């Protein structure tokens, strides 16, 4: 009996070595890639907290001997863009005024379009969806001049409503695609049950679809906020001198040719400009992945 039990028992599993050559190679590749992408950020950070006397010594990788935040204060409060020396804070609040309504409007329009195209399917829905998708692949530069003429005709050129409208228009194709594919993956029986209960277009959308859209809304918010915040060409052309976003202000600060070039101030201004997208990705990165996995690319 014991002999039979011994012969039929499975051999013990061999534990894999913790550090195999393949695993060490993967770790080395990941470490090298992380170092490659983090090195510019490190240079920007240490340069922004150094005085100009240390920067002129030429060792960009060295830690600061005299740590100072004067460059950050100057970049925020008193950095000059031409004759205007109010710092990059002006562009920051301009970007906030542009991003918030543009994000809300583009997501709202995209959600309504996606809901209508996936459940109600009006006549010509396929053609309309194809036209919207074409808009997502047309280069922005091709449409700049016609949009300038149109906005000038309706007296919205170089104004805050004008730049908000432009970002809403350019965000609508991608937002429609995201929400349409997300809603198409939902059970159609929910929509049919709501119709049987007497729900109309807006009641079903507001009371049924919107509460179920949290994952894709997070994806849409991340995409729109980062895209609009990092935009340069549309803000430069359509915002006007009083509503220039932070990216345009940063370009004007760095490319100022009069006087001494303050590299620590330039680096501090660059980090301040990129801080909002970085914070969004660090805080809500996992929600972005969940939203994509729960239906953003289905359909």
C-alpha positions as CSV (number, residue, x, y, z in Angstrom):
1,X,0.0,0.0,0.0
2,X,2.8,2.4,0.9
3,X,4.7,1.4,-2.2
4,X,1.6,2.2,-4.4
5,X,1.1,5.5,-2.6
6,X,4.7,6.4,-3.2
7,X,4.6,5.5,-6.8
8,X,1.4,7.4,-7.6
9,X,2.3,10.5,-5.7
10,X,3.3,13.5,-7.9
11,X,6.8,14.8,-7.6
12,X,7.2,18.0,-5.6
13,X,7.1,21.2,-7.6
14,X,10.4,22.9,-8.0
15,X,10.4,26.5,-7.0
16,X,11.6,28.8,-9.7
17,X,14.7,30.8,-8.9
18,X,13.9,34.4,-7.7
19,X,16.5,36.0,-10.0
20,X,16.7,34.1,-13.2
21,X,18.7,35.6,-16.2
22,X,15.5,36.5,-18.0
23,X,14.1,38.3,-15.0
24,X,17.3,40.2,-14.4
25,X,17.2,41.2,-18.0
26,X,13.7,42.5,-17.7
27,X,14.5,44.4,-14.5
28,X,17.6,45.9,-16.2
29,X,15.5,47.1,-19.2
30,X,12.8,48.6,-17.0
31,X,15.4,50.4,-14.8
32,X,17.2,51.8,-17.8
33,X,13.9,53.0,-19.4
34,X,12.8,54.6,-16.2
35,X,16.2,56.3,-15.8
36,X,16.0,57.5,-19.4
37,X,12.6,59.2,-18.9
38,X,13.3,60.5,-15.4
39,X,16.7,62.0,-16.1
40,X,15.3,65.1,-17.8
41,X,12.9,65.7,-15.0
42,X,15.7,65.4,-12.5
43,X,17.8,67.9,-14.4
44,X,14.8,70.3,-14.5
45,X,14.2,70.0,-10.7
46,X,17.7,70.5,-9.6
47,X,18.3,73.4,-12.0
48,X,15.1,75.1,-10.7
49,X,16.4,75.1,-7.1
50,X,19.9,76.3,-7.9
51,X,21.1,79.9,-8.1
52,X,22.5,81.1,-11.4
53,X,26.1,81.1,-10.0
54,X,25.9,77.3,-9.6
55,X,24.3,76.8,-13.0
56,X,27.1,78.7,-14.8
57,X,29.6,76.1,-13.4
58,X,28.2,73.7,-16.0
59,X,27.5,70.5,-13.9
60,X,23.8,70.0,-14.6
61,X,23.6,66.7,-12.7
62,X,25.1,68.0,-9.4
63,X,22.8,68.6,-6.4
64,X,22.4,72.2,-5.4
65,X,24.9,73.5,-2.9
66,X,22.7,76.5,-2.0
67,X,19.0,75.4,-2.2
68,X,16.6,78.2,-3.1
69,X,13.1,78.6,-4.3
70,X,13.5,82.1,-5.6
71,X,13.3,80.9,-9.2
72,X,9.9,79.3,-8.5
73,X,8.6,82.5,-6.9
74,X,9.9,84.6,-9.8
75,X,8.5,82.1,-12.4
76,X,5.0,82.3,-10.8
77,X,4.9,86.0,-9.9
78,X,7.3,88.2,-11.9
79,X,8.7,86.4,-14.9
80,X,8.5,88.6,-18.0
81,X,6.8,87.9,-21.3
82,X,7.8,90.9,-23.3
83,X,6.9,94.0,-21.3
84,X,4.4,92.1,-19.1
85,X,6.1,90.9,-15.9
86,X,3.3,89.2,-14.0
87,X,4.7,85.6,-14.1
88,X,3.2,82.5,-15.4
89,X,0.2,82.7,-13.0
90,X,-1.7,84.7,-15.6
91,X,-1.4,81.8,-18.1
92,X,-2.3,79.3,-15.4
93,X,-5.7,80.9,-14.6
94,X,-6.3,81.5,-18.3
95,X,-5.8,77.7,-18.9
96,X,-8.2,76.9,-16.0
97,X,-10.9,79.2,-17.6
98,X,-10.4,77.4,-20.9
99,X,-10.1,73.8,-19.7
100,X,-13.1,73.6,-17.4
101,X,-15.9,74.7,-19.8
102,X,-14.2,73.0,-22.8
103,X,-13.9,69.7,-20.9
104,X,-17.5,69.8,-19.6
105,X,-19.0,70.7,-23.0
106,X,-17.1,68.3,-25.1
107,X,-17.8,65.4,-22.7
108,X,-21.5,66.3,-22.6
109,X,-21.8,66.6,-26.3
110,X,-19.9,63.4,-26.9
111,X,-22.0,61.5,-24.3
112,X,-25.2,62.6,-25.9
113,X,-24.0,61.8,-29.4
114,X,-22.7,58.3,-28.3
115,X,-26.0,57.6,-26.5
116,X,-28.1,58.6,-29.6
117,X,-25.9,56.6,-32.0
118,X,-25.8,53.4,-29.9
119,X,-29.4,53.1,-28.7
120,X,-31.7,55.4,-30.7
121,X,-29.9,55.1,-34.0
122,X,-31.6,57.9,-36.0
123,X,-31.8,57.8,-39.8
124,X,-28.3,58.4,-41.2
125,X,-26.6,57.5,-37.9
126,X,-23.9,55.5,-39.7
127,X,-23.1,58.3,-42.1
128,X,-23.0,60.8,-39.2
129,X,-20.7,58.6,-37.2
130,X,-18.4,58.2,-40.2
131,X,-18.3,62.0,-40.7
132,X,-17.4,62.5,-37.0
133,X,-14.7,60.0,-37.2
134,X,-13.2,61.7,-40.2
135,X,-13.0,64.9,-38.1
136,X,-10.7,63.0,-35.6
137,X,-8.1,62.3,-38.3
138,X,-8.0,65.6,-40.1
139,X,-4.9,67.6,-39.0
140,X,-5.6,70.7,-36.9
141,X,-3.5,72.9,-39.1
142,X,-5.8,72.2,-42.1
143,X,-8.8,73.6,-40.3
144,X,-7.2,76.6,-38.6
145,X,-7.8,79.2,-41.4
146,X,-11.4,78.3,-42.1
147,X,-12.2,78.4,-38.4
148,X,-10.5,81.8,-38.1
149,X,-12.8,83.1,-40.8
150,X,-15.9,81.6,-39.3
151,X,-15.2,82.9,-35.8
152,X,-14.3,86.3,-37.1
153,X,-17.7,86.4,-38.9
154,X,-19.6,85.6,-35.7
155,X,-17.4,87.9,-33.6
156,X,-15.9,85.1,-31.4
157,X,-12.3,85.3,-32.7
158,X,-9.7,86.1,-30.0
159,X,-12.2,85.5,-27.1
160,X,-12.7,83.0,-24.3
161,X,-16.0,81.7,-25.8
162,X,-14.3,81.3,-29.1
163,X,-11.4,79.1,-27.8
164,X,-13.8,77.1,-25.7
165,X,-16.0,76.4,-28.8
166,X,-12.9,75.4,-30.8
167,X,-11.8,72.8,-28.1
168,X,-15.4,71.5,-27.9
169,X,-15.5,71.0,-31.7
170,X,-12.1,69.3,-31.9
171,X,-12.9,67.1,-28.9
172,X,-16.4,66.0,-30.1
173,X,-15.2,63.2,-32.5
174,X,-13.1,61.3,-30.0
175,X,-15.6,61.8,-27.2
176,X,-18.4,60.5,-29.4
177,X,-16.3,57.5,-30.3
178,X,-15.5,56.7,-26.7
179,X,-19.1,57.0,-25.4
180,X,-20.6,55.3,-28.4
181,X,-18.4,52.2,-28.0
182,X,-19.0,52.2,-24.2
183,X,-22.8,52.4,-24.6
184,X,-22.8,49.8,-27.3
185,X,-21.2,47.3,-24.8
186,X,-24.0,47.8,-22.3
187,X,-26.9,45.3,-22.3
188,X,-29.6,46.5,-24.7
189,X,-32.3,45.0,-22.4
190,X,-31.7,47.9,-20.0
191,X,-32.7,50.4,-22.6
192,X,-35.7,48.4,-23.7
193,X,-36.9,48.1,-20.1
194,X,-36.6,51.8,-19.7
195,X,-38.6,52.4,-22.8
196,X,-41.3,50.0,-21.7
197,X,-41.5,52.0,-18.4
198,X,-42.2,55.2,-20.4
199,X,-38.7,56.7,-20.4
200,X,-37.9,59.3,-23.1
201,X,-34.6,60.3,-24.6
202,X,-33.4,62.7,-21.9
203,X,-34.9,60.7,-18.9
204,X,-33.2,57.5,-19.9
205,X,-29.9,59.4,-20.6
206,X,-29.9,61.3,-17.3
207,X,-31.3,58.6,-14.9
208,X,-29.9,55.4,-16.5
209,X,-27.0,56.1,-18.8
210,X,-25.1,58.8,-16.9
211,X,-25.0,56.9,-13.6
212,X,-23.5,53.9,-15.4
213,X,-20.9,56.0,-17.3
214,X,-18.5,56.8,-14.4
215,X,-15.6,54.7,-15.8
216,X,-15.7,56.2,-19.3
217,X,-16.3,59.7,-17.9
218,X,-13.1,59.4,-16.0
219,X,-11.3,58.4,-19.2
220,X,-12.8,61.3,-21.1
221,X,-11.9,63.8,-18.3
222,X,-8.3,62.7,-18.3
223,X,-8.0,62.8,-22.1
224,X,-9.7,66.2,-22.4
225,X,-8.0,68.0,-19.5
226,X,-4.5,66.8,-20.5
227,X,-5.1,67.5,-24.2
228,X,-6.5,71.0,-23.8
229,X,-4.1,71.9,-21.0
230,X,-1.1,70.9,-23.2
231,X,-2.5,72.6,-26.3
232,X,-0.3,75.3,-27.9
233,X,-1.4,76.0,-31.5
234,X,-5.1,76.5,-30.8
235,X,-4.6,78.7,-27.8
236,X,-2.0,80.8,-29.7
237,X,-4.4,81.3,-32.7
238,X,-7.8,81.5,-31.2
239,X,-7.5,82.7,-27.5
240,X,-6.4,86.2,-28.1
241,X,-3.8,88.2,-26.1
242,X,-6.0,88.4,-23.0
243,X,-6.7,84.6,-22.8
244,X,-3.4,83.1,-23.7
245,X,-3.0,79.6,-22.0
246,X,-0.1,78.6,-19.9
247,X,1.7,76.8,-22.7
248,X,1.9,80.0,-24.7
249,X,3.0,82.0,-21.7
250,X,5.7,79.5,-21.1
251,X,6.9,79.8,-24.7
252,X,7.0,83.6,-24.3
253,X,9.0,83.4,-21.1
254,X,11.6,80.9,-22.3
255,X,12.1,82.7,-25.7
256,X,12.5,86.1,-24.2
257,X,15.8,87.4,-25.7
258,X,16.3,90.6,-23.7
259,X,18.6,90.5,-20.7
260,X,20.1,87.5,-19.0
261,X,18.7,84.0,-19.7
262,X,17.6,82.7,-16.3
263,X,17.7,78.9,-16.7
264,X,16.4,78.2,-13.2
265,X,13.4,80.4,-13.8
266,X,12.7,78.7,-17.1
267,X,12.9,75.2,-15.6
268,X,10.6,76.3,-12.7
269,X,8.1,77.7,-15.2
270,X,8.2,74.5,-17.3
271,X,7.5,72.3,-14.2
272,X,4.7,74.5,-13.1
273,X,3.1,74.3,-16.6
274,X,3.3,70.4,-16.6
275,X,2.2,70.0,-13.0
276,X,-1.5,69.7,-13.7
277,X,-1.3,66.9,-16.3
278,X,1.3,65.0,-14.1
279,X,-0.9,65.3,-11.0
280,X,-4.0,64.0,-13.0
281,X,-2.1,61.0,-14.2
282,X,-0.6,60.2,-10.8
283,X,-3.9,60.5,-9.0
284,X,-6.3,58.9,-11.5
285,X,-4.0,56.7,-13.6
286,X,-5.6,53.5,-12.4
287,X,-9.1,54.8,-13.0
288,X,-8.0,55.5,-16.6
289,X,-6.9,51.9,-17.0
290,X,-10.2,50.7,-15.5
291,X,-12.2,52.9,-17.8
292,X,-10.4,51.6,-20.9
293,X,-10.8,48.0,-19.8
294,X,-14.5,48.4,-19.0
295,X,-15.5,49.3,-22.5
296,X,-13.6,52.3,-23.9
297,X,-12.2,50.3,-26.8
298,X,-15.1,47.9,-27.3
299,X,-17.7,48.1,-30.0
